[in-house]
Amino acid sequence: MKLLELHERLRLETWRRIDQGILSSSLLARKAGLAQAHISNFLHGRRRLSLPALDRILVAEALSVEELSPHRDSPAPAKPERESWDSIPIVAQSAALASPVITPRLILDSLQLPSGWLTGLPVRRAVARRAWQRFVAVRVTALQALPMDPALRAGSLAVIDRHYNSLADCRPPHPNVYAVRSGSQMLFRYVAFESGRLVLRPRSPEHPLSVMELAPDESPSDLLVGRVCLCVSEL
């Protein structure tokens, strides 16, 4: 396995553990003896780890190179089995907003993730979402990324869990990042419900809060497309 592939597999495995609530970036920084900014750059794909830092994170997470290898269960090199990967459809944001079922004509491309990486994520959906295809990925534009930088990066792929449109935090005290429907557009924000309105909070202090009024027949879950459960920056 090439170093670049090892780096990306370790980064995705770390995100999986964070999403499951068994790890946090601050805990990993302490265990690995690295600055939290260094861990953040690694998680969001802004910088690659040096070999010593890579080794520290492997030790901190009790992982070996063999465990991250796609061929660790094979006695000899072989073609990766299709069943070992989950394919997440990459779609236009309009499809993520409004299409319960992602038909082949809506799929622009696919994001391949090791099988089971999204398994076990909690489901907190409105009844109306029961028949919706759960995971989709969309490309984050530069304008969408700015308010949430560095949690989201321009050009990255945001994997949206459309079976999570509850305002309950998935991993308290860390707030959820949501894809939010604003008319025909999609926004990415932290979200709270106050005085009958949705309050959209950016991560960057340079961007203001915004408030969304609900229609008489709307509930907060109607405007929440889903929780951003993974953000993949291309290397």
Phi, psi and omega in degrees: 000132181288156182301320181297320179292319177300315180302313183290322179294322178293321180296316180291323177295322178296316177298320179300317181292323177296316181295332178277355178081012181262000181205154172224162181296322180292321178295317179298320179300317180293316182294325182270350181069035181240155178294145181297327177297324179294319178295318180298316178299321178294312184296324184264010172072020181279328178218152177268154179283147168287165179300316177298320179292321177301316180295320179298319181289322175301316179294316182298325181265005179055046180244152173244162177300323181297323180292334179269351183286138178292347183247021187294336180264002183258134179289338180217156179306137181209164177292138178300137179284142180299328182292347182274004182230144171255135182256117179260122182291133172266124186228166171294152182297329178297324178290320178297326181289320196233354186254106179300318180249130180269100180280161182306326183290342180273347186275120179274325181192187177221149177253122182265122177238145177307137184304133176092355184294332179260359179292139177093352175294139185293148176255123175221083188240157170286155181303324182295343182269001188303322184269001181283140172298133195286300189257131171223158177238140177230155178275129181274126179280166180299318180294324179288327184285327187308311182294338184250007179297134008261012179296324175237144181241147178301133179085354180283165176258121177262120176272119185255128175268102184279001172261017176229086175237038172261152178275359177290133179294137180284320183228071180304144005271011182282126181286151176285145168263125182248150161270127187239136176278123176234094188066238177260007184253165177243134175242156174241121184204163159284146187227139172226161179243113184223131177052040177075014181229152173273129177255119182259119185248126177279163174279322182280128180292349180282351181247140185281161168294153172226154185236137178243122176280141178267141173291159182306328183260012182257149171241163179307323183295338178292332184263348179270110178295321179161174179273136173283108186262347180200140175235122185247117176264131180286138181276000000 
